[in-house]
Amino acid sequence: MSVYLHSVSTALPPYCLNQSDVRDRAAIIFGNKYPQFGRLSRAFDTAGIDSRYSVVPISWFSEDHGWADRNAAFMVGAKRMFIDAAQRALAAAGWRRADVDCVVTVCSTGIATPSLEAQAFSDMGFREDIMRVPVFGLGCAGGVSGLATAQAVAAGLPGSKVLLVVVEACSLSFRSDRLQKADIIAAVLFGDGSAAACISDTPPAFGKVITLDRGHQKTWPDTLQIMGWDVDETGFGVVFDRSIPDFVSTEFAAATEGALKAANLNHAQIDRYVCHPGGAKVVDAIEGALQLEQGTLDAERNTLRRAGNMSAPTVMFVMKEVIDAGGNGQMMVCALGPGFTASFLPFHVSARAA
């Protein structure tokens, strides 16, 4: 059974943070209490990021915050991003809010119970019998794994309309109390954002025909320490190992080969890999691992430059740019996240027959 992508949308929170302003603010916060900051601060200039967006203003980061106010800011900002991205996706697909049979919500940067789709229920005008599928803990792989989950739901429930919403507020996990290198790198890279997609087994009535195939994952054993959260009384603390670019260089090609084989494809058949840009070094490592010409992943670098690493929704920003720019043919969307896990989903873009 074929499953189709009817639309993909993106949304950003209200506060735009220029990278130079973030660097200057970080120097004030870290400079006098973290001796290595001067050396690490060069990463602000080499990260390939000009700006990113936050659910809170830059002054928020100079204050002390615990669980309560971090999560309170998450509840407001994440709900707003959920609604913005979801409404845009529905409008682009030509779906009514009441058409949605299932909503898959992906988020790893805050705790909401009831989950975000329930928080936004009245604003969105969802039906009372809507199926809710909240997913937590996928991190940067969440966009691809979310697409795979939504694809599987649409394939398993013929005739259903599935709305995927991916929301992350990474900025709220900023920590100035732990004084770890990972916290500096997180301050260099991460921002907030959301994306949404409309998916069903019915071909779209207009626009390009985009089919989504079954997703594939590869999880490496004994790699829990590479990426994730440490959780304490103050909040989430990022786990972000320096080995990630090297790990990509040595392991990603074989994982991709496994995903291609599972989809009955080979490397030569892929017209475009659509990748999560975890950071400038990671993008370089992916190009090397997949034997792509340097600079091939231009949409990935554009997204990183304009909005930083937003974790899970970032790859959907890349996907939208590739499709909107006229990308056609067989593609593979891929991302790496906590587990340590690589997530893949093949999709095909073609022009509508006349």
Secondary structure as GFF3:
##gff-version 3
##sequence-region A 1 354
A	DSSP	beta_strand	3	11	.	.	.	ID=ss1
A	DSSP	beta_strand	15	18	.	.	.	ID=ss2
A	DSSP	alpha_helix	19	30	.	.	.	ID=ss3
A	DSSP	alpha_helix	37	40	.	.	.	ID=ss4
A	DSSP	alpha_helix	43	46	.	.	.	ID=ss5
A	DSSP	beta_strand	51	54	.	.	.	ID=ss6
A	DSSP	three_ten_helix	58	62	.	.	.	ID=ss7
A	DSSP	alpha_helix	67	93	.	.	.	ID=ss8
A	DSSP	three_ten_helix	97	99	.	.	.	ID=ss9
A	DSSP	beta_strand	102	106	.	.	.	ID=ss10
A	DSSP	alpha_helix	116	119	.	.	.	ID=ss11
A	DSSP	alpha_helix	121	124	.	.	.	ID=ss12
A	DSSP	beta_strand	131	135	.	.	.	ID=ss13
A	DSSP	three_ten_helix	139	141	.	.	.	ID=ss14
A	DSSP	alpha_helix	142	156	.	.	.	ID=ss15
A	DSSP	beta_strand	161	169	.	.	.	ID=ss16
A	DSSP	three_ten_helix	170	173	.	.	.	ID=ss17
A	DSSP	alpha_helix	181	189	.	.	.	ID=ss18
A	DSSP	beta_strand	192	200	.	.	.	ID=ss19
A	DSSP	beta_strand	209	212	.	.	.	ID=ss20
A	DSSP	beta_strand	216	219	.	.	.	ID=ss21
A	DSSP	beta_strand	227	231	.	.	.	ID=ss22
A	DSSP	beta_strand	236	240	.	.	.	ID=ss23
A	DSSP	alpha_helix	244	262	.	.	.	ID=ss24
A	DSSP	three_ten_helix	267	269	.	.	.	ID=ss25
A	DSSP	beta_strand	272	275	.	.	.	ID=ss26
A	DSSP	alpha_helix	280	289	.	.	.	ID=ss27
A	DSSP	alpha_helix	298	307	.	.	.	ID=ss28
A	DSSP	alpha_helix	314	324	.	.	.	ID=ss29
A	DSSP	beta_strand	329	337	.	.	.	ID=ss30
A	DSSP	beta_strand	341	350	.	.	.	ID=ss31
###
